Amino acid sequence: MPTSPRTLSLRLKDLEGRGWVRREVLEDRPPRVLYSLTDAGTMVAKMARAHVPLHPPPRGGDGGREKLGAGPSTP
C-alpha cells in the first residue's frame, strides 16, 4: 500500500525535527525539495539495520534462539 503524501510529509518533518534528516529547498521551476540523512541519521540507520533480521525465522520456531529466562525446552 503506498504512503499518502500527508503521511510522508509528517514523517519527514518528524525526522527533520529529530535531526536525522536534512531538508534542502531548490529554487527550480517547479520548486523541489531534497531530503538527505544527517550524520546522526546515518548512525541511526546503521543501528536499525543491525537489529532487523534480513530473513524471517523458520515457521514454528524462533530461529534457534531460546527465550530469555526460560530453561531448555523438553519434548
C-alpha positions as CSV (number, residue, x, y, z in Angstrom):
1,M,0.0,0.0,0.0
2,P,1.5,3.4,-1.0
3,T,2.2,6.1,1.6
4,S,-0.1,9.1,1.3
5,P,1.6,12.5,0.7
6,R,0.3,13.8,4.0
7,T,1.8,10.8,5.9
8,L,5.1,11.2,4.1
9,S,5.2,14.9,4.9
10,L,4.5,14.3,8.6
11,R,7.2,11.6,8.9
12,L,9.8,13.7,7.1
13,K,9.1,16.7,9.4
14,D,9.4,14.4,12.4
15,L,12.7,13.0,11.2
16,E,13.9,16.5,10.4
17,G,12.9,17.6,14.0
18,R,14.9,14.8,15.4
19,G,18.0,15.9,13.5
20,W,18.1,12.7,11.4
21,V,17.1,14.3,8.1
22,R,18.2,17.4,6.3
23,R,15.8,19.4,4.1
24,E,17.0,21.5,1.2
25,V,14.7,23.6,-0.9
26,L,15.9,24.1,-4.5
27,E,15.0,27.2,-6.4
28,D,13.9,25.3,-9.5
29,R,10.7,25.7,-11.5
30,P,8.7,24.0,-10.2
31,P,10.3,24.2,-6.8
32,R,11.8,21.0,-5.5
33,V,12.8,19.7,-2.0
34,L,15.6,17.3,-1.4
35,Y,16.0,15.2,1.8
36,S,19.2,13.6,2.9
37,L,20.4,11.8,6.1
38,T,22.5,13.8,8.5
39,D,25.4,12.1,10.3
40,A,23.1,11.3,13.2
41,G,20.5,9.8,10.7
42,T,23.2,7.7,9.1
43,M,24.2,6.3,12.5
44,V,20.6,5.5,13.4
45,A,20.0,3.8,10.1
46,K,23.1,1.6,10.6
47,M,22.0,0.7,14.1
48,A,18.5,-0.1,12.8
49,R,19.8,-2.3,10.0
50,A,22.0,-4.2,12.5
51,H,18.9,-5.2,14.6
52,V,16.5,-6.0,11.8
53,P,16.8,-9.6,10.6
54,L,17.2,-10.0,6.8
55,H,15.2,-13.2,6.8
56,P,12.3,-14.2,9.0
57,P,12.8,-17.1,11.4
58,P,11.6,-20.5,10.2
59,R,7.9,-21.2,10.7
60,G,7.2,-22.8,14.1
61,G,10.4,-21.6,15.7
62,D,12.3,-18.7,16.9
63,G,15.3,-19.1,14.7
64,G,17.1,-21.2,17.2
65,R,17.1,-18.6,19.9
66,E,15.8,-19.6,23.3
67,K,13.6,-17.3,25.3
68,L,15.4,-15.3,27.9
69,G,14.8,-16.7,31.4
70,A,13.4,-19.9,30.1
71,G,15.3,-23.1,30.6
72,P,15.9,-25.7,27.9
73,S,12.8,-26.9,26.2
74,T,11.8,-30.5,26.7
75,P,9.9,-32.5,24.0
